[in-house]
Amino acid sequence: MVGDPSVVIVDLRDVRERQRSGFIPGSFHCPRGMAEFWVDPSSPYFKAIFGEDKKFLFHCNSGWRSALTVATLNEMGFDAAHLKEGFSTWQEQGGPVEFPDPEKRR
């Protein structure tokens, strides 16, 4: 799914986790605590990316946060799936990983 324009991979991990461990190339960062607010079109925090006609695949580090998030979003009527075993398994199995540019963190 990486690089597929019809799929949005959503990273729920904390920004420090992304800096430390890297991230799936092209993934969209949505901190776990903001997911419901960013997805809900009636929320003042709504992010337009979640209104696009795409498939959404959420992930965290081990699959627990993403499982809970997707269950909640599905209850809200938002169609989403999650990476069952998370980023750690993605990384262990050789999935592509990028790291933030150290110059941009200064």
N, C-alpha and C positions, 0 to 999 in steps of 0.2 A: 504493500500500500504506500510505501514511501515514494514520494514523487508523483503519485496519482493525483491529478488535479481535482478529482471528484471526492477525495477523502481529506478530511482535516484531522490530524493527529493532535490531540489536546493533552498537554503535560500539566498535571495537577500538582506536581511537586513544588516545594518551596524553592524560591530563587537560589538559595544557598545550595540546595541539592543539585540543581542544574549547573551551577558554577563548579561544584566539586566533582560531579560524576559525568558531566556532559549531558547531551540531549539528543533525541532523534532528529535528524536533519529535517528542517521545514516544519517542525512541530510548533504549535501555538501554545504559549504559556498562559495558563489560567489558574491562579492559585486556588487551592481547594475551597477556601472560605468564601470565594467570590462566584463560584460556578453557578449556583442557582440564580444569583442576581444578574450575572452577565448573560445567561441564557434566556431569561424571562423578558419578552418584548415589552411588557408593561412596566418593567423596572427602570428607574432613572439611570441605572448602571449598565443597561443592555449594551452588548457589543454586536455590531452589525455582522460580524463573521458568523454568528450563530443563527442569523436569519437567512443565510445562503442555502441554496438547494444542494447540499452535500451530505456525505456520510461522515459521521463524527465518531472517532475512536479515542476514548479517554484512557489515560494511564497514569499510574503513580509509580512508586518504587517496587512494591511487591504485590499489588493488585487489590489490597484492602480498601484504600481510599477511593480508588476508581470504581470498585464494585458498589460501594455505598452511594457514590455520586451518581452513577448511571441508573441505579434503582430509583433514586429520588427524581432524576431528570425524566425518566420514563413515566413515573407517576404524574409528572407535570405535563405530559403529552409530548415531550421532546424525544425523538428517536435517536438513541445513541447506544454504543457498545463499548466494551473496555478490553484492554489487553490483560487477560486473566492473571498471568504471573508477573506482570509489571516490567519495569525498565531493567531491574537487576537481571532477570532471566533473558531479556532482550540482549543485554550487553554480554552475558555469559555465552550466549549462542551465536555471537558474532554479528549481531545486527549493527548497522551503521550508527556511529555516534560522532557528534561534533562537540567542540568545546567553545565557550565564549572567547571572544578576542580579548586577551589580557589588557590591551590598550584601551578598550571601551570600558573596562571596570575601574579605571583610575578617576 
